[in-house]
Amino acid sequence: MSEPQEMMLLEKHDLVGVVARLFAEGYRLVQIGCSTLPTAYELNYSFDKDYRFKNLRITAAPGEEVPSISMIYANAFLYENEIHDLFGLPVTNISIDYGGTLYRTAIKTPFSIDNIKFPEPPKAKSGAPAKEPGKTKEPPGSPPGQED
């Protein structure tokens, strides 16, 4: 059995206000995660109260500033420094800002759009017969013409 989780898509300028409201309601910060997309970054903020999750999601273009929530949740400074160091995304007004020195990596901002190689979509095999519409491949061992 899975529990439904609330996902709120936000604009960056709404983030701090919504986070302040969650803090006032007694939610705790669980995590901040960042993912690299082909043309932007997706940031997910997860909060918990009474074993119920609320997730906030924002997107940011490369080089676009993201506001810090560390003045509301003090422990957010670690997540925010990590996002800055590994993704190259500027986070403004971090309470404790390591200035790009939280992590030592061989590649500066290893998860930035500039450093990620996105896989090419699969290509059709040449010389393979095209499938006829409506026909499905029968599983091995089933009698011909028998469908499930």
N, C-alpha and C positions, 0 to 999 in steps of 0.2 A: 504494500500500500504506500502510495506517495502522497505527500502533503502539497497542496497548491502553494505556489510562491508568487508573490506580487512583484511584477516588473514594471517600473515606471520609466518611460523614456523622457528625458529632460533636455532642455537647452542649457548650455553652460552657465548662463547668467542666473538660472534658477537653482543651481546646485546648492549653494551655501545656505539659502533660505530654507530649502526642503530638509537639508541635513540638520540645521538648527532646530527645526520642528521635531524631527525624529529624536534628537537628543533630549529635548524638553519632555517628550512622551515616554522617555525611559529606554529607548533602544540603545543597544551596544553596537559598535563597529566590529564587524566580523572580518572583512577583508576589502581591499581595493585591488582589482585586477585590471590589467591592460592587455589588449590584443592588437596586433598589427593587421590592418586590412590593406587591400591594394592601394587605396588612395587616402586613408585616414586611420585614426586610432580609435578603438572602442574602449571606454573605461567603464567598469562595473563596480559599484559600491554596494556591499551587502551589509545589512543590519539585522539584528535579531532582538526579539522581545517575547518572552514566554514561549520559546521554541517556534516562533513564527518568523519567517524571513521576509524582508522587504529588500528589493534590489532596485538600485537607481542606475540608469545607463545614459552616458553622454558620448558624443563623438567629437573628435577634434582633428582638424587638418594638421599636416606637418608644420611645426613651428608656431602653431596657434597656442596661446597661453591658456592654462587650465587653473582655476582658482583652488587654493589650498583649503582643506577643511581642518587643518591641524589646530586652528584656534578654537575649534569646537571639540574635536576628538584629538587629544594630544598625541596619541600613538599613531596617528595618520602620517606623521612626518617621515616614518620609515618607508611606508608604501610610496609616498610622494617622491622621496629622494630616489628610490628604486626606479620609479617610472621615468624620472628625469635622466638617470644614469644609463639605463638599459634601452630606453626607447627614444631618448632625445627630446622629449616633450617638456616644454618649460612649464613649471608649476609655480605660480606666484604666491608670495607671502607665506612660505613654509616657516613654521615656528623655529625649527632647527634645520637649517639648510647646509648640507655638506658641500654645496657648490660643485657637484660633479665628482666627488671623491669618495662616495659611499662604497662603490665597487671599483676594483681594479680589473679591467678586462683587456684582452689582447686587441680587441676591436672596439673603438669608441662607439657607443650606442649600438650594440650588436643586434637589437631587435627593431631598429628603425626601418622605415620603408626603404631607405637607400641601401640597407644591408640585407634585407630579406629577399630571397629568391622564391617567388611564387611559382608553383608547378604549372606547367602547360596543361590545358585540357587534353584528355585522351583523343587520339586521332583514330579514324576508322582504318582497319587493316586493309592494305591493298590486296586485291585478288580474292578477298573473301566474298562469298555469295551474299547478296543482299537478302534480308529477310522479307518474306511476303507478309503484307498486313493481315492480321488475324490468325496467323499460324504461330504456334508456340512449339518449342522443342520439348519432346517427350522425355521424361526421366528414364535413365537406363533401367532395363528390366521390365518396363511396362509394355503390354501388347500394343502393336501399331493401331492407331485410330481410336484408342481409348483415352478419354479425357477425364480429369479429376472433377 
